[in-house]
Amino acid sequence: MINWLDDNKDLLGLTLAVLGLLVTAYTVLIARRSQRRDAFMRIHETLLQPEIQEGRRLLFNISRLEDVPALGTSEYHLINRALAMYDTLGHYVAQGYVSERHVLDVWHHSIRDIRAPAELFIAVRAARHRTSWKPWPYLRKLFDKAAAFRSIEDCCTPPDGG
Ligand SMILES: [Zn+2]
């Protein structure tokens, strides 16, 4: 036994080093999954807050550019806040802070539903801005992702896309 260990010191050292690396990689992976899950829970809970829900509800009053509430009104503020939070969600997805699949699984219908009024709101916001700024690029990317997403659940029924 002693002889065998002596003869295979390098191999043993290498094996232990590889095992150490694997354990470290696994630990990092588990920690990252846990962090992403926590980030998902936080943004999910934020999107379910009454103020954000109200902003989303108000958004559905918009079917033409003229329907966008005047600057400075509480309606404008609430919609703005809700869309900014969706943009944050899109940013989290883009950065990998949360799982894109988890986000789309849970939010794809909500994101699809707000698209048309949100695009009107964005157009008005962009037109009112002093410099050339088009708001919420991450939200706009999220619109395309949500449109293309097909859930394995039975929520995506025709004519929504099947
Ligand atoms: Zn669906």
Backbone and ligand atoms as CSV (ligand in chain L), in Angstrom:
chain,resi,resn,atom,element,x,y,z
A,1,MET,N,N,0.833,-1.218,0.000
A,1,MET,CA,C,0.000,0.000,0.000
A,1,MET,C,C,0.869,1.269,0.000
A,2,ILE,N,N,1.824,1.267,0.952
A,2,ILE,CA,C,2.722,2.418,1.045
A,2,ILE,C,C,3.465,2.604,-0.272
A,3,ASN,N,N,3.908,1.462,-0.814
A,3,ASN,CA,C,4.629,1.502,-2.085
A,3,ASN,C,C,3.763,2.062,-3.205
A,4,TRP,N,N,2.539,1.589,-3.206
A,4,TRP,CA,C,1.608,2.024,-4.264
A,4,TRP,C,C,1.387,3.544,-4.176
A,5,LEU,N,N,1.166,4.036,-2.948
A,5,LEU,CA,C,0.980,5.485,-2.744
A,5,LEU,C,C,2.205,6.255,-3.194
A,6,ASP,N,N,3.352,5.699,-2.836
A,6,ASP,CA,C,4.607,6.340,-3.195
A,6,ASP,C,C,4.774,6.434,-4.714
A,7,ASP,N,N,4.408,5.321,-5.364
A,7,ASP,CA,C,4.561,5.269,-6.828
A,7,ASP,C,C,3.564,6.179,-7.540
A,8,ASN,N,N,2.398,6.391,-6.918
A,8,ASN,CA,C,1.328,7.127,-7.616
A,8,ASN,C,C,1.015,8.488,-6.979
A,9,LYS,N,N,2.014,9.083,-6.344
A,9,LYS,CA,C,1.820,10.365,-5.656
A,9,LYS,C,C,1.237,11.428,-6.593
A,10,ASP,N,N,1.797,11.489,-7.788
A,10,ASP,CA,C,1.358,12.514,-8.746
A,10,ASP,C,C,-0.097,12.305,-9.142
A,11,LEU,N,N,-0.404,11.029,-9.414
A,11,LEU,CA,C,-1.763,10.699,-9.825
A,11,LEU,C,C,-2.762,11.021,-8.712
A,12,LEU,N,N,-2.374,10.663,-7.487
A,12,LEU,CA,C,-3.228,10.918,-6.326
A,12,LEU,C,C,-3.437,12.425,-6.131
A,13,GLY,N,N,-2.337,13.163,-6.236
A,13,GLY,CA,C,-2.412,14.622,-6.089
A,13,GLY,C,C,-3.321,15.232,-7.131
A,14,LEU,N,N,-3.173,14.747,-8.346
A,14,LEU,CA,C,-3.990,15.264,-9.448
A,14,LEU,C,C,-5.470,14.949,-9.224
A,15,THR,N,N,-5.733,13.712,-8.792
A,15,THR,CA,C,-7.117,13.296,-8.541
A,15,THR,C,C,-7.753,14.174,-7.460
A,16,LEU,N,N,-6.999,14.396,-6.389
A,16,LEU,CA,C,-7.528,15.234,-5.297
A,16,LEU,C,C,-7.775,16.662,-5.770
A,17,ALA,N,N,-6.864,17.160,-6.605
A,17,ALA,CA,C,-7.023,18.525,-7.118
A,17,ALA,C,C,-8.279,18.636,-7.981
A,18,VAL,N,N,-8.476,17.616,-8.828
A,18,VAL,CA,C,-9.660,17.629,-9.699
A,18,VAL,C,C,-10.932,17.542,-8.865
A,19,LEU,N,N,-10.914,16.662,-7.844
A,19,LEU,CA,C,-12.076,16.535,-6.958
A,19,LEU,C,C,-12.378,17.864,-6.260
A,20,GLY,N,N,-11.314,18.512,-5.809
A,20,GLY,CA,C,-11.462,19.818,-5.153
A,20,GLY,C,C,-12.117,20.830,-6.079
A,21,LEU,N,N,-11.658,20.826,-7.337
A,21,LEU,CA,C,-12.213,21.751,-8.333
A,21,LEU,C,C,-13.696,21.464,-8.566
A,22,LEU,N,N,-14.024,20.158,-8.653
A,22,LEU,CA,C,-15.415,19.772,-8.896
A,22,LEU,C,C,-16.319,20.221,-7.752
A,23,VAL,N,N,-15.833,20.029,-6.522
A,23,VAL,CA,C,-16.623,20.440,-5.348
A,23,VAL,C,C,-16.831,21.956,-5.368
A,24,THR,N,N,-15.753,22.696,-5.690
A,24,THR,CA,C,-15.852,24.149,-5.754
A,24,THR,C,C,-16.846,24.582,-6.838
A,25,ALA,N,N,-16.731,23.966,-8.021
A,25,ALA,CA,C,-17.625,24.315,-9.123
A,25,ALA,C,C,-19.075,24.029,-8.746
A,26,TYR,N,N,-19.298,22.904,-8.090
A,26,TYR,CA,C,-20.648,22.532,-7.678
A,26,TYR,C,C,-21.197,23.535,-6.664
A,27,THR,N,N,-20.338,23.925,-5.712
A,27,THR,CA,C,-20.755,24.890,-4.692
A,27,THR,C,C,-21.125,26.226,-5.319
A,28,VAL,N,N,-20.290,26.661,-6.276
A,28,VAL,CA,C,-20.548,27.928,-6.968
A,28,VAL,C,C,-21.871,27.843,-7.730
A,29,LEU,N,N,-22.085,26.706,-8.382
A,29,LEU,CA,C,-23.308,26.496,-9.163
A,29,LEU,C,C,-24.551,26.565,-8.276
A,30,ILE,N,N,-24.473,25.881,-7.138
A,30,ILE,CA,C,-25.604,25.860,-6.195
A,30,ILE,C,C,-25.866,27.274,-5.674
A,31,ALA,N,N,-24.795,27.995,-5.337
A,31,ALA,CA,C,-24.943,29.355,-4.807
A,31,ALA,C,C,-25.567,30.265,-5.860
A,32,ARG,N,N,-25.129,30.117,-7.115
A,32,ARG,CA,C,-25.666,30.951,-8.197
A,32,ARG,C,C,-27.148,30.651,-8.415
A,33,ARG,N,N,-27.505,29.387,-8.402
A,33,ARG,CA,C,-28.920,29.024,-8.568
A,33,ARG,C,C,-29.772,29.616,-7.457
A,34,SER,N,N,-29.239,29.564,-6.258
A,34,SER,CA,C,-29.964,30.093,-5.108
A,34,SER,C,C,-30.109,31.617,-5.207
A,35,GLN,N,N,-29.035,32.295,-5.645
A,35,GLN,CA,C,-29.087,33.755,-5.814
A,35,GLN,C,C,-30.100,34.149,-6.888
A,36,ARG,N,N,-30.099,33.389,-8.005
A,36,ARG,CA,C,-31.028,33.695,-9.097
A,36,ARG,C,C,-32.467,33.461,-8.655
A,37,ARG,N,N,-32.664,32.408,-7.859
A,37,ARG,CA,C,-34.018,32.128,-7.365
A,37,ARG,C,C,-34.487,33.258,-6.445
A,38,ASP,N,N,-33.595,33.719,-5.574
A,38,ASP,CA,C,-33.951,34.821,-4.667
A,38,ASP,C,C,-34.264,36.090,-5.445
A,39,ALA,N,N,-33.441,36.373,-6.465
A,39,ALA,CA,C,-33.672,37.578,-7.284
A,39,ALA,C,C,-35.010,37.471,-8.006
A,40,PHE,N,N,-35.319,36.285,-8.486
A,40,PHE,CA,C,-36.601,36.072,-9.170
A,40,PHE,C,C,-37.763,36.313,-8.216
A,41,MET,N,N,-37.662,35.753,-6.996
A,41,MET,CA,C,-38.732,35.929,-6.013
A,41,MET,C,C,-38.938,37.409,-5.695
A,42,ARG,N,N,-37.835,38.151,-5.555
A,42,ARG,CA,C,-37.945,39.574,-5.193
A,42,ARG,C,C,-38.621,40.373,-6.292
A,43,ILE,N,N,-38.187,40.190,-7.537
A,43,ILE,CA,C,-38.768,40.973,-8.638
A,43,ILE,C,C,-40.215,40.537,-8.867
A,44,HIS,N,N,-40.477,39.245,-8.676
A,44,HIS,CA,C,-41.836,38.724,-8.819
A,44,HIS,C,C,-42.764,39.375,-7.798
A,45,GLU,N,N,-42.318,39.417,-6.547
A,45,GLU,CA,C,-43.132,40.035,-5.487
A,45,GLU,C,C,-43.324,41.521,-5.760
A,46,THR,N,N,-42.285,42.180,-6.262
A,46,THR,CA,C,-42.392,43.610,-6.568
A,46,THR,C,C,-43.447,43.845,-7.639
A,47,LEU,N,N,-43.443,42.999,-8.664
A,47,LEU,CA,C,-44.420,43.163,-9.757
A,47,LEU,C,C,-45.855,42.893,-9.295
A,48,LEU,N,N,-45.992,42.205,-8.169
A,48,LEU,CA,C,-47.328,41.915,-7.652
A,48,LEU,C,C,-47.793,42.950,-6.617
A,49,GLN,N,N,-46.964,43.940,-6.334
A,49,GLN,CA,C,-47.366,44.981,-5.373
A,49,GLN,C,C,-48.541,45.786,-5.926
A,50,PRO,N,N,-49.446,46.200,-5.015
A,50,PRO,CA,C,-50.665,46.901,-5.450
A,50,PRO,C,C,-50.395,48.109,-6.357
A,51,GLU,N,N,-49.339,48.864,-6.045
A,51,GLU,CA,C,-49.050,50.067,-6.848
A,51,GLU,C,C,-48.700,49.692,-8.296
A,52,ILE,N,N,-47.952,48.613,-8.445
A,52,ILE,CA,C,-47.560,48.158,-9.786
A,52,ILE,C,C,-48.782,47.583,-10.517
A,53,GLN,N,N,-49.588,46.828,-9.775
A,53,GLN,CA,C,-50.818,46.263,-10.354
A,53,GLN,C,C,-51.730,47.379,-10.854
A,54,GLU,N,N,-51.814,48.455,-10.059
A,54,GLU,CA,C,-52.670,49.586,-10.425
A,54,GLU,C,C,-52.135,50.260,-11.697
A,55,GLY,N,N,-50.818,50.395,-11.771
A,55,GLY,CA,C,-50.209,50.967,-12.973
A,55,GLY,C,C,-50.518,50.124,-14.197
A,56,ARG,N,N,-50.479,48.812,-14.019
A,56,ARG,CA,C,-50.776,47.896,-15.121
A,56,ARG,C,C,-52.249,47.996,-15.519
A,57,ARG,N,N,-53.133,48.113,-14.499
A,57,ARG,CA,C,-54.565,48.234,-14.784
A,57,ARG,C,C,-54.840,49.530,-15.565
A,58,LEU,N,N,-54.210,50.632,-15.138
A,58,LEU,CA,C,-54.406,51.928,-15.807
A,58,LEU,C,C,-53.913,51.899,-17.252
A,59,LEU,N,N,-52.875,51.110,-17.465
A,59,LEU,CA,C,-52.307,50.988,-18.813
A,59,LEU,C,C,-53.363,50.512,-19.813
A,60,PHE,N,N,-54.262,49.659,-19.347
A,60,PHE,CA,C,-55.266,49.089,-20.250
A,60,PHE,C,C,-56.345,50.102,-20.657
A,61,ASN,N,N,-56.317,51.306,-20.062
A,61,ASN,CA,C,-57.212,52.381,-20.525
A,61,ASN,C,C,-56.674,53.033,-21.791
A,62,ILE,N,N,-55.456,52.691,-22.172
A,62,ILE,CA,C,-54.815,53.347,-23.317
A,62,ILE,C,C,-55.005,52.500,-24.574
A,63,SER,N,N,-55.740,53.043,-25.529
A,63,SER,CA,C,-55.823,52.340,-26.818
A,63,SER,C,C,-55.424,53.261,-27.979
A,64,ARG,N,N,-55.223,54.572,-27.655
A,64,ARG,CA,C,-54.734,55.528,-28.656
A,64,ARG,C,C,-53.711,56.431,-27.970
A,65,LEU,N,N,-52.896,57.120,-28.759
A,65,LEU,CA,C,-51.897,58.031,-28.190
A,65,LEU,C,C,-52.550,59.064,-27.272
A,66,GLU,N,N,-53.762,59.509,-27.652
A,66,GLU,CA,C,-54.473,60.554,-26.897
A,66,GLU,C,C,-54.875,60.058,-25.504
A,67,ASP,N,N,-54.922,58.761,-25.331
A,67,ASP,CA,C,-55.344,58.207,-24.034
A,67,ASP,C,C,-54.246,58.249,-22.976
A,68,VAL,N,N,-53.005,58.482,-23.397
A,68,VAL,CA,C,-51.897,58.493,-22.435
A,68,VAL,C,C,-52.118,59.645,-21.459
A,69,PRO,N,N,-52.143,59.379,-20.141
A,69,PRO,CA,C,-52.421,60.426,-19.155
A,69,PRO,C,C,-51.404,61.569,-19.228
A,70,ALA,N,N,-51.870,62.751,-18.787
A,70,ALA,CA,C,-50.997,63.926,-18.815
A,70,ALA,C,C,-49.854,63.750,-17.828
A,71,LEU,N,N,-48.723,64.330,-18.198
A,71,LEU,CA,C,-47.536,64.329,-17.348
A,71,LEU,C,C,-47.899,64.915,-15.981
A,72,GLY,N,N,-47.421,64.303,-14.930
A,72,GLY,CA,C,-47.651,64.848,-13.588
A,72,GLY,C,C,-48.891,64.305,-12.897
A,73,THR,N,N,-49.739,63.609,-13.626
A,73,THR,CA,C,-50.916,63.010,-12.986
A,73,THR,C,C,-50.495,61.723,-12.279
A,74,SER,N,N,-51.319,61.314,-11.310
A,74,SER,CA,C,-50.977,60.081,-10.588
A,74,SER,C,C,-51.085,58.880,-11.522
A,75,GLU,N,N,-51.988,58.945,-12.498
A,75,GLU,CA,C,-52.135,57.849,-13.468
A,75,GLU,C,C,-50.828,57.680,-14.262
A,76,TYR,N,N,-50.317,58.819,-14.718
A,76,TYR,CA,C,-49.067,58.799,-15.486
A,76,TYR,C,C,-47.946,58.194,-14.643
A,77,HIS,N,N,-47.873,58.649,-13.389
A,77,HIS,CA,C,-46.821,58.193,-12.482
A,77,HIS,C,C,-46.917,56.683,-12.254
A,78,LEU,N,N,-48.129,56.184,-12.027
A,78,LEU,CA,C,-48.314,54.762,-11.729
A,78,LEU,C,C,-47.966,53.883,-12.936
A,79,ILE,N,N,-48.384,54.323,-14.106
A,79,ILE,CA,C,-48.064,53.557,-15.321
A,79,ILE,C,C,-46.553,53.560,-15.545
A,80,ASN,N,N,-45.963,54.740,-15.383
A,80,ASN,CA,C,-44.527,54.894,-15.569
A,80,ASN,C,C,-43.749,53.958,-14.636
A,81,ARG,N,N,-44.202,53.900,-13.385
A,81,ARG,CA,C,-43.543,53.073,-12.389
A,81,ARG,C,C,-43.678,51.581,-12.748
A,82,ALA,N,N,-44.862,51.195,-13.173
A,82,ALA,CA,C,-45.080,49.787,-13.533
A,82,ALA,C,C,-44.189,49.398,-14.711
A,83,LEU,N,N,-44.131,50.241,-15.729
A,83,LEU,CA,C,-43.330,49.909,-16.907
A,83,LEU,C,C,-41.833,49.903,-16.575
A,84,ALA,N,N,-41.432,50.835,-15.703
A,84,ALA,CA,C,-40.022,50.858,-15.287
A,84,ALA,C,C,-39.668,49.548,-14.577
A,85,MET,N,N,-40.637,49.005,-13.813
A,85,MET,CA,C,-40.377,47.747,-13.100
A,85,MET,C,C,-40.294,46.573,-14.078
A,86,TYR,N,N,-41.123,46.592,-15.109
A,86,TYR,CA,C,-41.018,45.554,-16.150
A,86,TYR,C,C,-39.671,45.678,-16.875
A,87,ASP,N,N,-39.226,46.902,-17.075
A,87,ASP,CA,C,-37.924,47.105,-17.716
A,87,ASP,C,C,-36.810,46.531,-16.836
A,88,THR,N,N,-36.944,46.709,-15.524
A,88,THR,CA,C,-35.985,46.126,-14.585
A,88,THR,C,C,-35.994,44.607,-14.706
A,89,LEU,N,N,-37.188,44.044,-14.828
A,89,LEU,CA,C,-37.308,42.594,-15.034
A,89,LEU,C,C,-36.533,42.185,-16.298
A,90,GLY,N,N,-36.726,42.955,-17.371
A,90,GLY,CA,C,-36.018,42.678,-18.624
A,90,GLY,C,C,-34.511,42.805,-18.471
A,91,HIS,N,N,-34.098,43.764,-17.656
A,91,HIS,CA,C,-32.666,43.952,-17.399
A,91,HIS,C,C,-32.108,42.759,-16.631
A,92,TYR,N,N,-32.839,42.282,-15.654
A,92,TYR,CA,C,-32.429,41.098,-14.887
A,92,TYR,C,C,-32.268,39.899,-15.826
A,93,VAL,N,N,-33.194,39.765,-16.766
A,93,VAL,CA,C,-33.125,38.657,-17.729
A,93,VAL,C,C,-31.874,38.818,-18.596
A,94,ALA,N,N,-31.680,40.038,-19.121
A,94,ALA,CA,C,-30.551,40.294,-20.026
A,94,ALA,C,C,-29.210,40.030,-19.334
A,95,GLN,N,N,-29.141,40.364,-18.043
A,95,GLN,CA,C,-27.885,40.188,-17.300
A,95,GLN,C,C,-27.709,38.776,-16.743
A,96,GLY,N,N,-28.768,37.962,-16.833
A,96,GLY,CA,C,-28.684,36.616,-16.267
A,96,GLY,C,C,-28.878,36.578,-14.763
A,97,TYR,N,N,-29.384,37.684,-14.183
A,97,TYR,CA,C,-29.629,37.683,-12.728
A,97,TYR,C,C,-30.791,36.758,-12.380
A,98,VAL,N,N,-31.669,36.541,-13.348
A,98,VAL,CA,C,-32.798,35.621,-13.159
A,98,VAL,C,C,-32.873,34.714,-14.387
A,99,SER,N,N,-33.544,33.591,-14.232
A,99,SER,CA,C,-33.705,32.670,-15.345
A,99,SER,C,C,-34.742,33.216,-16.328
A,100,GLU,N,N,-34.338,33.336,-17.590
A,100,GLU,CA,C,-35.260,33.836,-18.617
A,100,GLU,C,C,-36.480,32.917,-18.732
A,101,ARG,N,N,-36.228,31.617,-18.642
A,101,ARG,CA,C,-37.331,30.664,-18.769
A,101,ARG,C,C,-38.341,30.826,-17.624
A,102,HIS,N,N,-37.824,31.016,-16.392
A,102,HIS,CA,C,-38.728,31.215,-15.255
A,102,HIS,C,C,-39.560,32.472,-15.443
A,103,VAL,N,N,-38.895,33.546,-15.855
A,103,VAL,CA,C,-39.590,34.825,-16.046
A,103,VAL,C,C,-40.683,34.680,-17.104
A,104,LEU,N,N,-40.321,34.070,-18.237
A,104,LEU,CA,C,-41.310,33.948,-19.318
A,104,LEU,C,C,-42.416,32.968,-18.937
A,105,ASP,N,N,-42.050,31.903,-18.229
A,105,ASP,CA,C,-43.065,30.946,-17.762
A,105,ASP,C,C,-44.170,31.673,-17.000
A,106,VAL,N,N,-43.768,32.527,-16.091
A,106,VAL,CA,C,-44.720,33.157,-15.178
A,106,VAL,C,C,-45.358,34.407,-15.787
A,107,TRP,N,N,-44.597,35.159,-16.587
A,107,TRP,CA,C,-45.046,36.495,-16.978
A,107,TRP,C,C,-45.371,36.662,-18.458
A,108,HIS,N,N,-45.290,35.621,-19.268
A,108,HIS,CA,C,-45.410,35.855,-20.722
A,108,HIS,C,C,-46.761,36.466,-21.125
A,109,HIS,N,N,-47.845,36.051,-20.464
A,109,HIS,CA,C,-49.147,36.625,-20.851
A,109,HIS,C,C,-49.278,38.079,-20.398
A,110,SER,N,N,-48.795,38.343,-19.194
A,110,SER,CA,C,-48.833,39.709,-18.688
A,110,SER,C,C,-48.031,40.642,-19.606
A,111,ILE,N,N,-46.850,40.176,-20.014
A,111,ILE,CA,C,-45.985,40.999,-20.873
A,111,ILE,C,C,-46.635,41.188,-22.255
A,112,ARG,N,N,-47.238,40.118,-22.779
A,112,ARG,CA,C,-47.922,40.240,-24.077
A,112,ARG,C,C,-49.103,41.208,-23.985
A,113,ASP,N,N,-49.850,41.111,-22.864
A,113,ASP,CA,C,-51.048,41.929,-22.706
A,113,ASP,C,C,-50.730,43.427,-22.649
A,114,ILE,N,N,-49.611,43.759,-21.997
A,114,ILE,CA,C,-49.324,45.189,-21.829
A,114,ILE,C,C,-48.640,45.788,-23.057
A,115,ARG,N,N,-48.250,44.957,-24.013
A,115,ARG,CA,C,-47.408,45.458,-25.105
A,115,ARG,C,C,-48.024,46.639,-25.873
A,116,ALA,N,N,-49.247,46.448,-26.365
A,116,ALA,CA,C,-49.842,47.480,-27.224
A,116,ALA,C,C,-49.992,48.826,-26.487
A,117,PRO,N,N,-50.624,48.844,-25.285
A,117,PRO,CA,C,-50.716,50.139,-24.588
A,117,PRO,C,C,-49.352,50.662,-24.152
A,118,ALA,N,N,-48.451,49.759,-23.775
A,118,ALA,CA,C,-47.120,50.205,-23.336
A,118,ALA,C,C,-46.378,50.875,-24.491
A,119,GLU,N,N,-46.536,50.343,-25.696
A,119,GLU,CA,C,-45.840,50.947,-26.844
A,119,GLU,C,C,-46.384,52.352,-27.128
A,120,LEU,N,N,-47.674,52.562,-26.896
A,120,LEU,CA,C,-48.236,53.912,-27.054
A,120,LEU,C,C,-47.659,54.846,-25.988
A,121,PHE,N,N,-47.614,54.353,-24.758
A,121,PHE,CA,C,-47.062,55.148,-23.654
A,121,PHE,C,C,-45.603,55.502,-23.936
A,122,ILE,N,N,-44.843,54.510,-24.403
A,122,ILE,CA,C,-43.422,54.723,-24.718
A,122,ILE,C,C,-43.265,55.767,-25.822
A,123,ALA,N,N,-44.133,55.688,-26.831
A,123,ALA,CA,C,-44.054,56.645,-27.946
A,123,ALA,C,C,-44.274,58.079,-27.440
A,124,VAL,N,N,-45.248,58.237,-26.540
A,124,VAL,CA,C,-45.537,59.577,-26.001
A,124,VAL,C,C,-44.382,60.041,-25.115
A,125,ARG,N,N,-43.878,59.137,-24.283
A,125,ARG,CA,C,-42.750,59.498,-23.410
A,125,ARG,C,C,-41.536,59.904,-24.223
A,126,ALA,N,N,-41.265,59.145,-25.284
A,126,ALA,CA,C,-40.099,59.447,-26.124
A,126,ALA,C,C,-40.267,60.806,-26.794
A,127,ALA,N,N,-41.509,61.112,-27.262
A,127,ALA,CA,C,-41.768,62.383,-27.955
A,127,ALA,C,C,-41.626,63.571,-27.009
A,128,ARG,N,N,-41.977,63.352,-25.726
A,128,ARG,CA,C,-41.932,64.439,-24.742
A,128,ARG,C,C,-40.526,64.682,-24.210
A,129,HIS,N,N,-39.652,63.727,-24.400
A,129,HIS,CA,C,-38.329,63.848,-23.790
A,129,HIS,C,C,-37.478,64.888,-24.492
A,130,ARG,N,N,-36.662,65.571,-23.693
A,130,ARG,CA,C,-35.857,66.685,-24.219
A,130,ARG,C,C,-34.820,66.187,-25.226
A,131,THR,N,N,-34.201,65.063,-24.916
A,131,THR,CA,C,-33.188,64.538,-25.834
A,131,THR,C,C,-33.763,63.307,-26.524
A,132,SER,N,N,-33.021,62.789,-27.490
A,132,SER,CA,C,-33.542,61.607,-28.186
A,132,SER,C,C,-33.315,60.377,-27.319
A,133,TRP,N,N,-34.346,59.985,-26.643
A,133,TRP,CA,C,-34.274,58.853,-25.731
A,133,TRP,C,C,-35.493,57.990,-25.943
A,134,LYS,N,N,-35.289,56.716,-26.179
A,134,LYS,CA,C,-36.418,55.799,-26.277
A,134,LYS,C,C,-36.424,54.924,-25.019
A,135,PRO,N,N,-37.459,55.097,-24.211
A,135,PRO,CA,C,-37.430,54.443,-22.905
A,135,PRO,C,C,-37.450,52.912,-22.971
A,136,TRP,N,N,-36.869,52.346,-21.962
A,136,TRP,CA,C,-37.020,50.940,-21.593
A,136,TRP,C,C,-36.661,49.926,-22.680
A,137,PRO,N,N,-35.396,49.903,-23.078
A,137,PRO,CA,C,-34.959,48.934,-24.088
A,137,PRO,C,C,-35.120,47.482,-23.634
A,138,TYR,N,N,-34.937,47.236,-22.336
A,138,TYR,CA,C,-35.025,45.847,-21.852
A,138,TYR,C,C,-36.463,45.351,-21.877
A,139,LEU,N,N,-37.383,46.250,-21.602
A,139,LEU,CA,C,-38.792,45.877,-21.687
A,139,LEU,C,C,-39.158,45.569,-23.136
A,140,ARG,N,N,-38.653,46.380,-24.068
A,140,ARG,CA,C,-38.981,46.153,-25.489
A,140,ARG,C,C,-38.416,44.817,-25.974
A,141,LYS,N,N,-37.240,44.434,-25.464
A,141,LYS,CA,C,-36.705,43.101,-25.804
A,141,LYS,C,C,-37.578,42.001,-25.216
A,142,LEU,N,N,-38.065,42.272,-24.014
A,142,LEU,CA,C,-38.929,41.307,-23.329
A,142,LEU,C,C,-40.237,41.091,-24.104
A,143,PHE,N,N,-40.734,42.147,-24.746
A,143,PHE,CA,C,-41.956,42.016,-25.560
A,143,PHE,C,C,-41.759,40.938,-26.643
A,144,ASP,N,N,-40.618,40.994,-27.328
A,144,ASP,CA,C,-40.349,40.027,-28.400
A,144,ASP,C,C,-40.180,38.610,-27.851
A,145,LYS,N,N,-39.474,38.525,-26.723
A,145,LYS,CA,C,-39.265,37.201,-26.114
A,145,LYS,C,C,-40.601,36.593,-25.692
A,146,ALA,N,N,-41.462,37.422,-25.082
A,146,ALA,CA,C,-42.759,36.922,-24.605
A,146,ALA,C,C,-43.654,36.535,-25.783
A,147,ALA,N,N,-43.544,37.272,-26.890
A,147,ALA,CA,C,-44.362,36.961,-28.072
A,147,ALA,C,C,-43.955,35.611,-28.664
A,148,ALA,N,N,-42.662,35.326,-28.636
A,148,ALA,CA,C,-42.158,34.085,-29.238
A,148,ALA,C,C,-42.281,32.888,-28.297
A,149,PHE,N,N,-42.470,33.163,-27.015
A,149,PHE,CA,C,-42.459,32.094,-26.009
A,149,PHE,C,C,-43.704,31.216,-26.106
A,150,ARG,N,N,-43.491,29.911,-26.002
A,150,ARG,CA,C,-44.618,28.978,-25.922
A,150,ARG,C,C,-44.479,28.155,-24.660
A,151,SER,N,N,-45.449,28.273,-23.803
A,151,SER,CA,C,-45.402,27.565,-22.532
A,151,SER,C,C,-45.701,26.084,-22.732
A,152,ILE,N,N,-45.125,25.246,-21.871
A,152,ILE,CA,C,-45.488,23.832,-21.909
A,152,ILE,C,C,-46.793,23.592,-21.145
A,153,GLU,N,N,-47.237,24.622,-20.403
A,153,GLU,CA,C,-48.541,24.545,-19.737
A,153,GLU,C,C,-49.629,24.815,-20.775
A,154,ASP,N,N,-50.895,24.721,-20.353
A,154,ASP,CA,C,-51.975,24.867,-21.348
A,154,ASP,C,C,-52.515,26.305,-21.422
A,155,CYS,N,N,-51.690,27.293,-21.026
A,155,CYS,CA,C,-52.155,28.681,-21.010
A,155,CYS,C,C,-52.144,29.327,-22.389
A,156,CYS,N,N,-51.256,28.900,-23.278
A,156,CYS,CA,C,-51.141,29.523,-24.587
A,156,CYS,C,C,-52.115,28.873,-25.567
A,157,THR,N,N,-53.391,29.240,-25.418
A,157,THR,CA,C,-54.410,28.621,-26.269
A,157,THR,C,C,-54.709,29.529,-27.458
A,158,PRO,N,N,-55.141,28.995,-28.584
A,158,PRO,CA,C,-55.525,29.830,-29.715
A,158,PRO,C,C,-56.656,30.766,-29.305
A,159,PRO,N,N,-56.791,31.990,-29.864
A,159,PRO,CA,C,-55.981,32.547,-30.944
A,159,PRO,C,C,-54.729,33.253,-30.471
A,160,ASP,N,N,-54.324,33.009,-29.233
A,160,ASP,CA,C,-53.159,33.665,-28.662
A,160,ASP,C,C,-51.874,33.167,-29.306
A,161,GLY,N,N,-51.945,32.103,-30.074
A,161,GLY,CA,C,-50.738,31.648,-30.739
A,161,GLY,C,C,-50.602,30.132,-30.719
A,162,GLY,N,N,-51.402,29.463,-29.869
A,162,GLY,CA,C,-51.385,27.981,-29.815
A,162,GLY,C,C,-50.092,27.491,-29.270
L,1,ZN,ZN,ZN,-49.152,30.927,-22.147
